[in-house]
Structures are given as C-alpha cells and as structure tokens.
Amino acid sequence: PGLAPAGTVNFQFECKPCQNGTYSSSRNGWCRNWTDCESSGFLTLREGNSTHNSVC
C-alpha cells in the first residue's frame, strides 16, 4: 500500500474591509487593532481608520 491524500485543504483568503477599530497598512495584510493611546497615558492626535493606525 502507498500514501493517498486524506482530503484537500484550501488556504485562500478573501479580502474584506477592516472593521471599525482596526486597520491594515498593506493591501493583503491582516487587520490589527488601533493603538489605544489613552491606556498608555497619551492623547489621541488622530483616530485610526481602515488603512492607518491611531496617532498618539
């Protein structure tokens, strides 16, 4: 007897807009949480959006 594949694996990902509170700076990147400036004792100068992180 030999080895046979047990099934197929699909590693394709579908791009979707990042949810509010998250961003991705690259087209095919994972969405990451915005930096929480206040929890680190800083002021938020600019809130993040779907493509940019917050600026403290």
C-alpha positions, 0 to 999 in steps of 0.5 A: 500500500502507498500514501493517498491524500486524506482530503484537500485543504484550501488556504485562500483568503478573501479580502474584506474591509477592516472593521471599525477599530482596526486597520491594515497598512498593506493591501493583503495584510491582516487587520490589527487593532488601533493603538489605544493611546489613552491606556498608555497615558497619551492623547489621541492626535488622530483616530485610526481608520481602515488603512492607518493606525491611531496617532498618539 
